[in-house]
């Protein structure tokens, strides 16, 4: 189940609200410029499907988003608990950062926690299978895949080289809940 927990940046111990209905989550995130929608596969996907098979199953949605927003590259990232670099991959995104382009992720399987720091509020979005999240360029955020990650995600980019994280140096991410596996 997708979950949105909204905090004031100075109160990481108690969310102001917790939402579990996708429509409510999407509406709340839209108010701060973050896009969330649900996708369904056009064809069944089996465990171990190749990146090309995964992309083909969602081709109509991918093409629509690429046309609407000018994305030029799509790929698939798969990380599981037996990934030899899981700790390094997790650590890479746990600090607050921003990007010069949108960060777009669609969860084909598994889950991940995107936490967004917008003005004086923090939005922790637990994304699950079938969730697409688009974090706008410049938005401060961090991502937690958990100690035992399990996800397959389609990523869309407007720059063929992909995005580069620009770290803010703020330690705020250390004060907020992590993804519990």
Phi, psi and omega in degrees: 000131175289143182219139173241123174247127183249128182236157163277145186300340180265359183229075183283351183273342185216113178292148175286327175204154177229124182243142180234354177268127185305320181297319179292319178298311181299317181294318180294317179292324179300327179299336180246018173085010179259134183257132175226132175213169179248140176238150172240143180292141176284335177223153180298145177244130178260155176305137180084008179300146179288159175306321179297320178293321178296312180297319180299324181294337182242017185308314181299318179293318179298312181299319179299312182294321178297318180292318182292323190243000175078021176290144186243345184225143176225141174213179180233131176244129179233124179228128178236171184296343178263008178295129185295340181244027184300319181294318179293318178297318179298310183299329183300330187244005184282342178268149180299133179209176174217168179229156177282352177227167177301147171252112185244124180225135173241125182272105177286323180208157176077207184201166176198157183248109172267128176240124186249135179247099185239118188055237182256019181243155178234128182244108179264113185248109174277107180269136182239179176311134179082001178269134170246128176237139176235108178271121185294151177309137177087347181287131177286135182194174171211163183229135178236123177264359179085165179292330179238074187296150173205099174201154169235125183228138170271133180241137177241141183227148174264353178240125185300335179276356183084183183259161177237131179285135174247104185285140184275337184084356178279135181270015184306324183300331180291341184268350185253155182303144176265174177284121178269125181271000000 
